[in-house]
Amino acid sequence: MKAMVLHEPGKPFELEDRAIPRAENNEAVAKVLACGSGLTIQHTVAGRIQSNFPIVIGHEITAEITEIGLGVDNLKVGDPVTAFYYLTCGDCKWCRINRETLCDSQGQVGRHIDGGYAEYIKLPARNFIKLPKNLDYIKNPAEIGVITDAIATPYKVIRHAQILPMENVAIIGAGGGLGVHMVMVTLWAGAIVTAVDISSDKLKKCDELGAHFLINPNEVNLYESLMDSSNGKGMDVIVDYACTSSTIESGIQSLGKGGRFLPMAGTSSATFEFNPKEMLKDERKIMGSRYCTKQDVIDSLELVARGEVWPIVTEKYSLEDADKVHDRLEKGLVTGRAAIVI
């Protein structure tokens, strides 16, 4: 099979001819049709997060099961599937209470074991998730694959932050791969959405999706604009995918009573100041939110299958063009999601 292999961070991918993996006990193998390309895996390419090199990256797959190992009873050959990104034990406290991203033995597909930038992928059988029957994965393999992250991660934020209809929600970095889908899912949840981005083209996409307010912090004062769009009451929720010192401080400052701030840039080490007195007085919260649970992925697949939202894939590439798409991701040039179609 063909596989794009990353031997070390910061270096080009290498196209290799490898043997098709064989399913061992409790494993399955699937033929990959498409794999999403987002900033999460670009962090691996750039060396911003630890990975087991050499590695085949990618986890947002659309695929068909081709082989199952002994002990597998939840899949059969021919099943259309996607994958759950996290490798979990299934038995610790966090797995048992549906908080799998906090698993005591957590790893990740495409970082600790080979992922989807290849013609075939082998995973623990429990990591494969069967697709709803009314999702046309043959016609739309790229869009179906990215649901597992681009839709499921914002869906988890809605649940985790308890975002309610008519709440004022600001999304900073709203035009990125997760940001634009955060706008989409937050609108689905019935909130009043303020999209914040420094790119006019990306703000245009947020406007097309139906964002109620648009803010470019390079042109206006972010704090003042957030207060204006909330009628001076402050934001109920702010989801920050940029996480610079200034966006965090302006965001926390512009929270209203009971406001929740979610810093979502996983590789940011920005430091910031806040006023504990104001946090206490208005019962504001700073909340972490990592990826999503397997159930969040299943719910997100059903959400798309019902036609309530649809993922945005603006760029599609061949397997051999992996370097090209990751160069564009690193430069922040992709609106929504890109994908490798195999």
C-alpha positions in Angstrom: 0.0 0.0 0.0 1.0 3.6 -0.4 1.6 5.6 2.8 2.9 9.2 3.4 5.4 8.8 6.3 6.7 11.5 8.5 10.2 10.5 9.7 10.9 13.6 11.8 9.2 16.9 12.4 9.8 19.8 10.1 10.8 17.5 7.2 8.9 16.6 4.0 6.7 13.5 4.0 8.1 10.4 2.2 5.9 8.3 0.0 6.5 4.7 0.9 5.3 1.3 -0.4 4.3 -0.7 2.7 2.7 -4.0 3.3 -1.0 -3.8 4.1 -1.4 -4.3 7.8 -3.0 -7.4 9.2 -5.6 -7.4 12.0 -4.6 -9.1 15.2 -6.8 -9.9 18.2 -9.4 -7.2 18.8 -8.2 -5.2 15.9 -9.6 -4.3 12.4 -8.1 -3.0 9.2 -9.9 -0.6 6.9 -9.3 0.8 3.4 -9.0 4.6 3.7 -11.1 6.7 1.3 -10.2 10.1 2.7 -8.5 11.7 5.7 -9.0 15.2 7.0 -6.1 17.6 7.3 -6.4 20.1 10.2 -4.2 22.1 12.5 -4.1 19.4 15.1 -2.1 17.1 12.9 -0.1 20.0 11.6 1.2 20.5 15.1 2.7 17.0 14.8 4.3 17.9 11.4 5.8 21.0 12.9 7.0 19.2 16.0 4.9 21.2 18.4 3.6 18.1 20.1 5.3 14.8 20.9 4.8 11.9 18.5 6.3 8.5 17.8 8.4 9.0 14.7 8.4 7.7 12.0 4.6 8.0 11.9 1.7 8.0 9.5 -0.4 11.0 10.7 -4.1 11.6 10.3 -7.2 10.5 12.1 -10.3 12.1 10.5 -11.0 9.1 8.2 -13.7 7.7 6.0 -13.0 4.1 5.4 -14.3 0.6 4.7 -13.5 -2.4 6.9 -11.5 -5.0 5.0 -10.4 -7.4 7.8 -11.3 -8.1 11.4 -9.2 -10.0 14.0 -10.3 -12.5 16.6 -12.5 -11.2 19.3 -14.1 -8.5 17.2 -17.9 -8.6 17.2 -18.9 -5.0 16.6 -17.7 -4.9 12.9 -17.9 -6.9 9.7 -16.1 -6.7 6.4 -17.6 -4.0 4.2 -18.8 -1.7 7.1 -18.3 2.0 6.3 -16.5 3.5 9.3 -14.7 6.5 10.7 -12.4 6.6 13.7 -12.2 7.9 17.3 -9.0 9.9 17.7 -8.1 8.9 21.2 -6.7 5.5 22.3 -8.2 4.8 25.6 -8.2 1.9 28.1 -12.0 1.8 28.4 -11.8 0.9 32.1 -10.5 3.8 34.2 -12.7 6.2 36.1 -12.6 8.8 33.2 -13.6 6.3 30.6 -16.4 5.0 32.7 -17.9 8.4 33.2 -17.8 9.4 29.5 -14.8 11.7 29.9 -12.5 9.6 27.7 -10.1 12.4 26.8 -8.9 12.3 30.4 -8.1 8.5 30.2 -5.2 7.5 32.5 -3.7 5.5 29.6 -4.5 7.9 26.7 -2.8 7.9 23.3 -3.8 9.2 19.9 -4.2 7.9 16.4 -1.6 9.4 14.0 0.7 10.4 16.9 1.3 7.2 18.8 0.2 4.7 16.2 -0.1 5.0 12.4 -3.1 6.9 11.1 -4.9 7.7 8.0 -2.4 9.2 5.5 -2.2 5.8 3.8 -4.4 3.4 1.7 -5.1 1.2 4.7 -5.3 1.7 8.5 -5.2 -0.7 11.4 -6.8 0.3 14.7 -8.2 -1.3 17.9 -11.7 -2.4 16.8 -13.3 -0.2 19.4 -11.8 2.9 17.8 -13.8 2.3 14.6 -17.2 3.9 14.5 -19.8 2.7 12.0 -21.3 5.4 9.8 -25.1 6.1 9.8 -26.7 4.4 6.8 -28.0 7.7 5.2 -24.6 9.4 5.0 -23.3 9.2 1.4 -19.7 8.4 2.2 -18.9 7.3 -1.3 -19.9 10.7 -2.8 -18.6 12.8 0.1 -15.7 10.9 1.8 -13.7 14.1 2.7 -16.7 15.8 4.3 -17.8 12.6 6.3 -14.3 12.1 7.6 -13.8 15.5 9.1 -17.0 15.3 11.1 -15.1 13.3 13.7 -13.1 16.4 14.7 -14.4 19.5 12.9 -18.0 19.0 14.0 -17.6 16.7 17.1 -15.1 19.0 18.9 -17.4 22.1 18.8 -20.4 19.8 19.6 -18.5 18.7 22.8 -17.9 22.4 23.6 -21.6 23.1 23.4 -22.3 20.4 25.9 -19.3 21.0 28.1 -19.8 24.8 28.4 -23.6 24.3 28.6 -24.3 26.8 25.9 -28.0 27.7 25.8 -30.3 29.2 23.1 -30.1 33.1 23.0 -26.8 33.2 25.0 -24.1 35.5 23.6 -21.2 33.5 22.4 -18.0 34.9 20.9 -15.6 32.7 18.8 -12.1 34.0 18.5 -10.2 32.5 15.5 -13.6 31.9 13.9 -12.4 31.2 10.4 -10.1 28.3 11.1 -10.8 24.7 10.7 -12.4 24.3 14.1 -13.5 27.9 14.5 -15.7 28.0 11.4 -17.4 24.8 12.5 -17.7 26.2 16.0 -19.7 29.1 14.5 -21.9 26.6 12.6 -22.6 24.4 15.6 -23.2 27.3 18.0 -25.7 28.7 15.6 -27.4 25.3 15.4 -27.6 25.4 19.2 -29.6 28.7 19.0 -27.0 31.1 20.4 -26.2 34.6 19.3 -22.8 34.3 17.7 -20.0 36.9 17.4 -17.2 35.8 15.0 -13.8 37.2 15.6 -10.9 36.8 13.1 -8.1 38.9 11.6 -8.9 37.6 8.0 -11.6 39.4 6.1 -12.1 36.4 3.8 -12.6 34.1 6.8 -15.0 36.6 8.4 -16.9 36.6 5.1 -17.4 32.8 5.5 -18.7 33.3 9.0 -21.1 35.9 7.7 -22.3 33.5 5.1 -23.0 30.9 7.8 -25.1 33.4 9.7 -22.9 34.9 12.4 -24.8 37.8 14.0 -21.7 40.0 14.6 -18.3 40.1 13.0 -15.1 41.6 14.6 -11.7 42.1 13.2 -9.4 42.9 16.2 -6.8 44.4 13.9 -9.4 47.1 13.0 -11.3 47.7 16.3 -10.8 47.3 20.1 -11.7 43.7 20.8 -13.0 44.2 24.4 -15.1 47.2 23.4 -16.5 45.4 20.4 -17.4 42.3 22.4 -19.2 44.5 25.0 -21.1 46.3 22.2 -22.2 43.0 20.6 -23.6 41.8 23.9 -25.4 45.1 24.6 -23.0 46.0 27.3 -23.9 42.9 29.4 -20.7 40.9 28.6 -20.4 37.6 26.8 -22.0 34.4 28.2 -19.3 32.2 26.6 -16.1 32.9 24.7 -14.3 30.1 22.8 -10.8 31.2 21.9 -8.9 29.2 19.2 -6.1 31.8 19.0 -5.1 32.1 22.7 -2.7 35.0 22.5 -2.2 37.0 25.7 -4.3 39.8 24.3 -7.2 37.7 23.2 -7.4 35.8 26.5 -7.2 39.0 28.6 -9.7 40.8 26.4 -12.0 37.8 26.4 -12.0 37.2 30.2 -12.5 41.0 30.7 -15.5 41.0 28.5 -17.3 38.0 30.2 -20.7 38.8 31.7 -22.2 37.4 34.9 -21.8 33.6 34.9 -19.6 33.8 31.8 -17.4 30.9 30.7 -14.1 31.3 28.9 -12.7 28.3 27.0 -9.0 28.5 25.8 -8.9 26.0 22.9 -5.4 26.5 21.4 -3.7 23.3 22.6 -0.1 24.4 21.8 -0.4 27.9 23.1 1.8 28.8 26.1 0.6 32.4 26.4 0.5 33.9 29.8 -2.2 36.3 30.9 -3.5 38.4 33.8 -7.0 38.4 35.3 -8.8 40.0 38.2 -9.7 37.3 40.8 -12.1 39.7 42.4 -14.1 40.1 39.2 -14.1 36.4 38.6 -15.5 35.8 42.1 -18.0 38.5 42.0 -19.6 37.5 38.7 -19.0 33.7 39.1 -17.0 33.5 35.8 -15.2 30.4 34.8 -12.1 29.4 32.8 -12.7 26.0 31.4 -10.6 23.4 29.5 -12.2 21.2 26.8 -10.2 18.5 25.1 -11.4 17.0 21.8 -14.6 14.9 22.5 -16.0 11.6 23.6 -16.9 8.7 21.3 -20.5 9.4 22.0 -20.0 13.0 20.8 -18.6 11.7 17.5 -21.7 9.4 17.1 -24.0 12.3 17.9 -22.2 14.5 15.4 -22.5 11.9 12.7 -26.2 11.7 13.3 -26.5 15.5 13.3 -25.0 15.6 9.8 -27.0 12.6 8.7 -30.2 14.4 9.6 -29.1 17.4 7.5 -28.9 19.9 10.4 -25.2 20.9 9.7 -22.7 20.1 7.0 -18.9 20.2 7.3 -16.9 22.7 5.3 -14.1 21.2 3.2 -12.7 23.9 1.0 -9.6 22.1 -0.3 -9.0 18.5 -1.4 -5.6 16.9 -2.2 -4.1 13.6 -3.3 -2.0 11.6 -0.9 1.1 12.7 -2.7 0.3 16.4 -2.1 0.4 16.1 1.7 3.3 18.6 1.9 1.3 21.2 -0.1 -1.7 21.1 2.2 0.4 21.2 5.4 2.3 24.2 4.1 -1.0 26.0 3.7 -2.2 24.9 7.1 1.0 26.2 8.7 0.5 29.6 7.0 -3.2 29.8 8.1 -4.5 29.9 4.5 -7.2 27.2 4.8 -10.7 28.3 5.6 -12.6 25.4 7.2 -11.0 22.0 6.6 -8.8 20.5 4.0 -8.6 16.8 3.2 -6.6 14.1 1.5 -8.7 12.0 -0.8 -7.2 8.6 -1.6 
